[in-house]
C-alpha cells in the first residue's frame, strides 16, 4: 500500500483501446488453439506493432495473416463493429 496509489478514471479513448486490445487477444488465442505450432511466427508484425503501441496496425497485421480462419475472424470483427469490408 502506498499513499495516493489509486486507479485514475480512464478516458473513453482508453476504454475503447482496452476493448479493442481484448478483442485482438481473444481472436489471437482462438487462432492459437487450432494453429499448428510452426505457424505462430506469422504474427511477428502484429507483435511489432503492439510493441510500438499501435493497436490499429496490430489489428491490421492480424487480418493480413494468410490463414482463412484469421481472415474470417477479422471480417467478423469488422462486421460487428460496423466497418465496411472490401475485398
Backbone torsions as a table, in degrees:
resi	resn	phi	psi	omega
1	UNK	NA	133.7	176.3
2	UNK	-129.1	147.3	177.2
3	UNK	-63.6	136.7	179.5
4	UNK	62.4	23.4	176.8
5	UNK	-98.9	95.0	-177.4
6	UNK	-145.3	165.3	179.0
7	UNK	-75.9	136.2	174.4
8	UNK	-84.2	167.6	176.2
9	UNK	-79.5	117.7	-178.8
10	UNK	-70.5	148.3	176.8
11	UNK	-78.2	165.9	177.9
12	UNK	-63.1	-38.4	178.5
13	UNK	-62.5	-39.6	178.8
14	UNK	-64.7	-43.8	179.4
15	UNK	-64.4	-39.4	177.8
16	UNK	-64.5	-42.0	178.7
17	UNK	-65.2	-40.3	178.6
18	UNK	-63.4	-40.0	178.6
19	UNK	-65.3	-42.9	178.8
20	UNK	-65.6	-39.8	178.3
21	UNK	-64.1	-39.7	178.0
22	UNK	-64.0	-41.5	177.5
23	UNK	-60.0	-43.7	178.4
24	UNK	-62.2	-43.5	179.0
25	UNK	-59.7	-44.9	-179.3
26	UNK	-63.0	-45.1	179.8
27	UNK	-63.5	-43.2	-179.9
28	UNK	-63.1	-45.8	-179.8
29	UNK	-65.1	-37.4	177.4
30	UNK	-62.3	-44.2	178.2
31	UNK	-62.8	-45.4	-176.6
32	UNK	-64.7	-24.8	179.7
33	UNK	-71.1	-20.1	-179.9
34	UNK	-117.7	-0.2	-173.2
35	UNK	-87.6	138.4	170.8
36	UNK	-62.6	142.7	-175.3
37	UNK	-54.9	-37.1	-175.0
38	UNK	-75.2	-0.8	-179.4
39	UNK	-103.0	2.1	-176.6
40	UNK	-67.4	-25.5	-179.3
41	UNK	-67.6	-12.2	179.9
42	UNK	-65.5	-12.7	-177.8
43	UNK	-102.1	17.4	-179.6
44	UNK	-56.8	-44.6	-178.4
45	UNK	-67.0	-31.5	176.2
46	UNK	-63.4	-44.5	-179.3
47	UNK	-68.2	-33.5	176.4
48	UNK	-63.6	-45.9	178.7
49	UNK	-61.9	-40.8	178.4
50	UNK	-64.6	-39.4	-179.5
51	UNK	-66.0	-24.5	176.9
52	UNK	-88.6	-1.9	178.6
53	UNK	80.7	17.7	-178.1
54	UNK	-104.1	92.0	-176.2
55	UNK	-68.2	-38.5	179.8
56	UNK	-61.0	-44.6	177.7
57	UNK	-64.9	-37.9	179.5
58	UNK	-63.2	-43.9	177.2
59	UNK	-62.3	-39.4	177.8
60	UNK	-64.2	-42.2	179.2
61	UNK	-65.9	-36.4	176.7
62	UNK	-61.2	-44.5	-179.4
63	UNK	-67.3	-20.1	-179.1
64	UNK	-82.7	-11.0	-178.4
65	UNK	-56.2	144.8	-172.0
66	UNK	-89.0	36.0	176.7
67	UNK	-114.0	128.7	-178.2
68	UNK	-54.3	-38.1	-178.1
69	UNK	-65.0	-33.1	178.6
70	UNK	-67.0	-43.7	177.8
71	UNK	-61.1	-40.5	178.1
72	UNK	-63.4	-42.4	179.4
73	UNK	-63.3	-45.2	-179.1
74	UNK	-65.0	-41.0	178.8
75	UNK	-64.2	-42.3	178.8
76	UNK	-63.1	-41.4	178.0
77	UNK	-61.4	-45.8	179.4
78	UNK	-62.7	-41.5	179.1
79	UNK	-62.9	-43.5	-179.3
80	UNK	-63.6	-36.0	-178.4
81	UNK	-89.4	2.5	174.8
82	UNK	83.6	15.9	178.0
83	UNK	-85.5	146.3	176.1
84	UNK	-82.3	130.8	-178.2
85	UNK	-101.9	121.5	177.1
86	UNK	-110.5	139.7	178.0
87	UNK	-87.5	NA	NA
